[in-house]
Each structure stands twice: as C-alpha cells, then as structure tokens.
Amino acid sequence: MLFPTIQFAVFFPIVFILSWLLRPYPTRWKVLMVIASYIFYGWWAWNYTFLLGASTIANHLFAKAILPAREPVRKVLMFAAVAVNLGILGYFKYYGFFATSVVDGLGDLGIKVSPPLFEVILPIGISFFTFQALSYVIDTYRGKVEPTSFLDFATYLSFFPHLVAGPIVRASEFLPQMKERPDPRFINGAYAIRLIVAGLFLKVVVSSYLAGAIVDEVFAAPANHSSLEILFAIYGYAFQIYADFAGYTNIAIGIALLLGVRFPPNFDSPYIARSLQDFWRRWHMTLSRFLRDYLYIPLGGSRGSKAATYRNLMLTMLIGGLWHGAAWTFVVWGGIHGTGLAIEHFRADRRQALGLSEPEATTQRRVVEWLITFNVVCLAWVFFRSPTFDIAFTMLQRLFTAWGPAPLVTPLLLLTIGAMLASQFVPEDMMRRVQATYSRMPVVAQGLTLAGCFFVINALGPVGVAPFIYFQF
C-alpha cells in the first residue's frame, strides 16, 4: 500500500480513530498496530507477511537467548543472529547478482559453470526491517537494550509508517514510547500536517515532474541527448531522489506523530553541505548512523592508524553502496563517496600533522566548498541512477562533448530545480513561523487550507503515483 493512494486515504483514518480509542489500553493498541501494519504490508504481496513474521519470531528468540547467556555463547548467538538476518537479505536481494558475477568472472577465465538461477522477487522494505532487527539484537548483546515482550517487538518491527522505506528507527528510540500514554491534545498536529503536506508535494509533484520531464528520458538513452540536457538530467535526478525519499520520510514521520509516536529526522537540507562528511550528516541520517555504529566503528573506526581509518571509511561506503542495490554501479557510487571521505580525512590529518589551523571560512571559500561537494554528490548519482556502466559512462562522456540544442531544458524545469535548490537554504525558523501561523488559525480555516493544499497537489501531480524509489532497496 502506498501513502498517496485512495486505499491509504481510507485505511489511515480508520486506524487513526481506532488508535486513539485504544491508546489507554496498551495491549489492545499494540495488537491493533500489528494487525494494521500487516494489512498495510500485505496489500502489496500477502505471502511476504510470513517473512516479516518469521523475522520477528527469530530475532525475538535470539534477543531472549542472548540476555542470560555468558561469553562466548553470547557472542556466538549474536553472530548467528547477524548471519541469519544477512543470509535472508542476501538470498532475496543478492543471490542473482552474486551468482551472475561469479559466472561472468569464471567465464572470463575460460571456465564455464551453470549454477541454478532462480527468479527471486525482492520483498518491499526487507532491507529496512532487517536493519532494524539487527540493531535490536546487536544492542541487546551490547547491553544498550533489554529484550522486550514479543508483542512490543512485533509492534516495533512491523509499525507501518516506517516499515517499507524507513526511516531506520532503533529499538532504543521506539520501545520506550510503548510505555507512554500520549494525550492527543498535546500531539503537535500542525507539525505532523506540515510534514505530510510537504512530503506529498515533494513526491507527487516535484519528484514525478522531474522524472517525467527529463530524468527518465535522458538516462534511458543518453546518446540521443545534448550536453546541456545531460547536465540538467543529472541535477534533476539529484533533486528527484531527494524529493522522492525525503517526501516519503516526511509523510512517515508525520503519520507516526499523528499516532503519538516520534521518529528521528532523516534529512536536514543535504544539498547545502560543504563537505561529504557534512552531506552524510544530513542525507538519510538514520542510515548514516546505522553504518557508523554497526559497521564503521566495529571495523575499527578511527581508532587505528590513518591508513586503517581510510580503509574503514572505504569499506563502510562500499558496503553501504551495495546495500542500496545488487549492482556494481551502486558499489561505484559508494566508492566515490568513500574516496571523497578518505580525502577529506587525509587533508584534515595533514593539516594537523603540519600544525596548521582550519582555513578561515570566507564567503568565497564556503561557495567553492559547496560547489565541489554538490557536484561530487551529483557525479556519484550518475552511477546510482544508471542501470549499466555503459549508460553511466555515456552520460559522463556526452556531458562534455555533445554540444547542441536542449529542448528538454525548459523554463519550468529550470524554475523547479532552482526552487528546490533554494529551498535547501530556507531557515527552519521560517518554517516554524509558518507552522505556528497555521496552528493559530480557526479549525474551519485549517481544514480549508489543508483541503486547498491537497487540491493543488492533486492538480499538479500526474495521473497515478509511481512507486517510491527507495522501495526497491
């Protein structure tokens, strides 16, 4: 079930009303959330609800077993849980990729093999709920989380606002809220509505427009397009994927808030970053924290030599790239970010070794740093979006060699990309003032304003709604 659909427009009000009616009764509320979440997830493919259920049972049992065990049994159980989770994820997401890569590699050496290749349908959201299950088991092992009841864990893992595309909410952020009994009178409804409306606009209007106006056509056949069209297709995709994913997580955070559950933020104006390190503090923040705490730090982080730190950065980003998709283009995307992060750390280490202070942040320096960071990020997006290396390298080659007319670069396209870029620099205080103005309006005026926003979104959006980009991850 997708958020911007008629089905969800019917589903959510029913769940919303029942949720607040049952909120004083915690057990009943949790049962309602689990049932609603399985209906939400099963709307796409009901058979994969069994996979979600199996993940819930297995990880609950692992956590319960880890708590009383002693070393080295505790460590064995933790590694077993990680292996089971990654094994399931690997089968559904990477079996075909690795099998094909091995066959191709051996074929290059003159060795012909024919392993069984199965057509495996990737369950929506498997990467997200698997990562959340992993964080729960690992944090139980680390002593940061105590195993909870099966019902609490089932509610956490299946909670429908974050189930299929994040944000990646940790058990330590979610489970304590199960003990609270929020009062609907004190829910920040204006903030929730702001997030939902902004998310719908980003996804339904901006992302859909950029995809249809230039991105899909140029990436499908870059040889047919000029340098200027390719340039704006690249910039267009940067804002398309932002609008798509930030739009989804805005809706998810807003919906959860209306149900009395708080999610961590997932985006913070990533395209104003002046370094890749800052970019990853702002882009998909919950994934960044996950990779840091469960991959980069366990690999050694920055505790070893400088070379080990650069290696850990590169490995983290390569694996993060592979997490996004079973293709070598995603690995290259991660490699570009890993290389950039390693260079930034090297420069900082070099300054420290020479006893040099941080350069003065003049306006000119800030602009140059922003331009470099933004364009490196966009360069990496070329590989992220391209289905093959041929497409990616054709895009990059023709970016500098295919001068000619650019009919796809229309004034509306330029206005949209410019407005999206400018929106990154809008201060949060300004948005809070708009939100406060809305919250002070009479109820009737609020309703009319909200209806007007939905009308504009519906009028400007395309017929039908394309799936969210991150559903495939």
Stockholm file with secondary structure:
# STOCKHOLM 1.0

chainA/1-473         MLFPTIQFAVFFPIVFILSWLLRPYPTRWKVLMVIASYIFYGWWAWNYTFLLGASTIANHLFAKAILPAREPVRKVLMFAAVAVNLGILGYFKYYGFFATSVVDGLGDLGIKVSPPLFEVILPIGISFFTFQALSYVIDTYRGKVEPTSFLDFATYLSFFPHLVAGPIVRASEFLPQMKERPDPRFINGAYAIRLIVAGLFLKVVVSSYLAGAIVDEVFAAPANHSSLEILFAIYGYAFQIYADFAGYTNIAIGIALLLGVRFPPNFDSPYIARSLQDFWRRWHMTLSRFLRDYLYIPLGGSRGSKAATYRNLMLTMLIGGLWHGAAWTFVVWGGIHGTGLAIEHFRADRRQALGLSEPEATTQRRVVEWLITFNVVCLAWVFFRSPTFDIAFTMLQRLFTAWGPAPLVTPLLLLTIGAMLASQFVPEDMMRRVQATYSRMPVVAQGLTLAGCFFVINALGPVGVAPFIYFQF
#=GR chainA/1-473 SS CCTTSHHHHHHHHHHHHHHHHHTTSHHHHHHHHHHHHHHHHHTTCGGGHHHHHHHHHHHHHHHHHHTTCCTTHHHHHHHHHHHHHHHHHHHHHHHHHHHHHHHHHHHHTTCCCCCCCCCCCCCTTHHHHHHHHHHHHHHHHHTSSCCCCHHHHHHHHHCHHHHTTCCCCCHHHHGGGGGCCCCGGGSCHHHHHHHHHHHHIIIIIIIHHHIIIIIHHHHHCGGGSCHHHHHHHHHHHHHHHHHHHHHHHHHHHHHHHHTTCCCCCCCSCGGGCSSHHHHHHHSSHHHHHHHIIIIIHHHTTTSSCHHHHHHHHHHHHHHHHHHHCSSHHHHHHHHHHHHHHHHHHHHHHHHHHHTCCCCCCCHHHHHHHHHHHHHHHHHHHHHHHCSSHHHHHHHHHHHHHCCSCCTTCCHHHHHHHHHHHHHTTSCHHHHHHHHHHHHHSCHHHHHHHHHHHHHHHHHHSCSSCCCCGGGGC
#=GC SS_cons         CCTTSHHHHHHHHHHHHHHHHHTTSHHHHHHHHHHHHHHHHHTTCGGGHHHHHHHHHHHHHHHHHHTTCCTTHHHHHHHHHHHHHHHHHHHHHHHHHHHHHHHHHHHHTTCCCCCCCCCCCCCTTHHHHHHHHHHHHHHHHHTSSCCCCHHHHHHHHHCHHHHTTCCCCCHHHHGGGGGCCCCGGGSCHHHHHHHHHHHHIIIIIIIHHHIIIIIHHHHHCGGGSCHHHHHHHHHHHHHHHHHHHHHHHHHHHHHHHHTTCCCCCCCSCGGGCSSHHHHHHHSSHHHHHHHIIIIIHHHTTTSSCHHHHHHHHHHHHHHHHHHHCSSHHHHHHHHHHHHHHHHHHHHHHHHHHHTCCCCCCCHHHHHHHHHHHHHHHHHHHHHHHCSSHHHHHHHHHHHHHCCSCCTTCCHHHHHHHHHHHHHTTSCHHHHHHHHHHHHHSCHHHHHHHHHHHHHHHHHHSCSSCCCCGGGGC
//
